[in-house]
Structure formats: structure tokens, C-alpha cells
Amino acid sequence: MADSQAAEDLAVARDVLATEAAGITALGAALDKHFAMAVDLLASATGRIVVSGMGKSGHVARKIAATLASTGTPALFVHPAEASHGDLGMIVAGDAILALSNSGETAELADLVSHARRFGLPLVGITAAGGSALARAANVALILPAAPEAGPIGLAPTTSTTMQMALGDALAIALLARRGFTAHDFREFHPGGKLGARLRHVRDLMHTGAEVPLVPPETPMDKALLIMTAKPFGCLGVIDPQNRLLGVFTDGDLRRAIGPDLLNRTVESVMTRSPKTIAPDALAGEALREMNSASRPFTAIFVVDEAGMVNGILHIHDLLRAGIA
């Protein structure tokens, strides 16, 4: 490939991204009370959010429905043409409709709009034409600002669909915030893949019982070293009689304490006090962040509950096996 062709391709790509970015910026500036009204309307639905659109708007609508469903708002996509041939039966009392059409005059949406009117279903429209049929029929119309489509001919749906997608994301996240949807809830809808792994709880991965290397503070160093060597974590937890964590003894502590009197000392005299710990209900991704965020990253972390009691220990290898790290 000639350098001149590569430069031309890069220039086109950057122009597309700049054009679409300008469209999203304009969209953000144009948002007003109608957005909050749309969120109110969708949040009040006792059923599902039915998202629909034709052509490129239909592809965007599918994605918006998936985003809504994965963030705690029950939703589904209904193809407007299929709706006219029986799929209107999928839309029932309690549902709300979110319809997308850049022109606002998509003929295939007519039956869906009529169905909403007939059964009194809330209708939110996303369109670039404020005076269009969709905008007039909607309970709330979200109007996209005027923005050029990207590219030299400026005809292919690009900026318009990008703005539709961004507005759908904004609605989904606003609804998520309204519902108090948390990362723990999010995991219930994303159990698979790396994301699902990161959203597993520490208690699901930690070692417990006899596997956890624990000693009392008065343990002599020779015995402490034998116990630490017998376990695969490279550290010891030092606990009081109530199983509360007082400190940890690690390979690093050992190196710093090496001296002629080392074996005559107790583990309490060389341990690290106030070590980093993680709660059993924390997400595995949080444990990974704790391990990596320290000035000296570490490979194992003790799992401690609100009372300070040791529940277990988590090693970086456990995160690797779970597909997190």
C-alpha cells in the first residue's frame, strides 16, 4: 500500500470520527426536560420496554434493547414489519414502546404506533424530525439535533445512528441509576466470559479451613517458616484467639528480618501490621485491583469479614484459573 493511500484512508477515518463526535456533543447540549420525561415514562412501565425500528434504526434498536435488558430494565426488540403480521401480540398492557426512526415517517412503524394508541401504551420516539408522524404520536419525543452524516457523500446513516445509539445508552444508564442497579446485580445478567468472571464474589474463589495458613502471634520463627513453606501462598496470617487478623508474615518480611537471631524471634515481631485485606462479598475484580494497586503488588490476600475475622485467603492463581487476571 502506498504511503499516500494510507494517509488518505487515515484522513477519511479521522473525519468520520470527528463528525460523529461532533454529533454526540451536539446531542448532549440539546438534551432537555424531555429526556427526564422519557426516563419517567419508561421507569413507570410495569412490563417491558419494547424497542423497535426499521433498517439501520432497527439494528440500533436491537442493541438498545440488549443494553436495557442487561442493566436491569426488562426489554425486547420487536421488528415493526413482523409486528404487523402477528408480533403485536407480544406487546401487552404494562409495556412501554421506544420507537426509532430518523425521518419519523417510517411506514412500517404505523401499526406499532396505532397499537400503542389503542391500548394506551406509553410511547417514546427517537427521531431527527420534530414535526414528523412519530414525534406527533409519541407521548415524549426525543429529537436528535441536525448533524451531517459522515463521509464525502454524507448519505449513509452514520452520525444519525451513532446519536441514536448514544441516546439509547443514556436512557439505559439513567434507568439503571433510577433502579439503584449495582455491579452485584450486573453479574446476574453477565455470568459468562471474562466480564462474568470479574464479577464473581471473592467467597466463590477463596481457600478456607485448613488450607488457610494461620498462626498465633507467639509462634517461634522456625515453626512459622515450616508452616509457610508447607502452604502454597508464600505468606502467613497472624491471628488472635478470636480468629481476628493481627498481621501477615510474607517472603518480603522474611528477607527484611534475616539476621543471626531470626529463629529466636516470634512471628509477631517481624509481621506486617494492618495488612491489605478483602471482604468475602467483594467482587473478584476488586481483589485483583487491590493486589495490583499497591506500591509493591502482592500475590495473596486474606479475606476478612466486617468483624475482622479471617474467612479465607485468595491467591492470584485463583484469579488466573477463573479467567479474571
Buried (B, 14 or more C-beta within 10 A) or exposed (E): EEEEEEEEEEEEEEEBEEBBEBBBEBBEEBEEEBBEBBBEBBBEBEBBBBBBBBBBBBBBBBBBBBBBBBBBBEBBBBBBBEBBEEBBEEBEEEBBBBBBBBEBBBEBBBBBBEBBEEEEBBBBBBBBBEEBBBBEBBBBBBBBBEBEBBBEEEEEBBBBBBBBBBBBBBBBBBBBEBEEBEEEBBBEEBEEEEBBBBBBBBBEBBBEEEEBBBBBBEBBBEEBBEBBEEBEBBBBBBBEEEBEBBBBBBEBBBEEBEEEEBEEBBBBEBBBEEBBBBBBBBBBBBBBEBBEEEEEEBBBBBBBBEEBBBBBBBBBEBBEEBBBB
